[in-house]
Amino acid sequence: MLELLQGMGFGEDLTVHGFRSTFKDWCSEQTSYPNEMSEMALAHTVSDKVEAAYRRGDMREKRRRLMADWATYCESPPAATKGNVVPIRA
């Protein structure tokens, strides 16, 4: 994602943490996907060596569905607000 932003000509001072944080919030607050799946989707490593040893799968098909749901969410128009949200235009 960072390489995409830089390829679009944005400066080196940008990060994608806000986007990643939004994904994490969406997963935990608006879906029933388990925490470990969102962590795996974010490519976070498992710090607990015992847990890491037992987690051998990659949840590929489940992560595919998760990311399809995320794409649908991102492409959806914003929910109705009280007029305090300004849409971002290219």
Summary of the structure (lengths in Angstrom):
residues: 90
radius of gyration: 16.2
end to end distance: 17.7
largest distance: 49.9
contacts: 150
relative contact order: 0.10
helix: 54%
strand: 0%
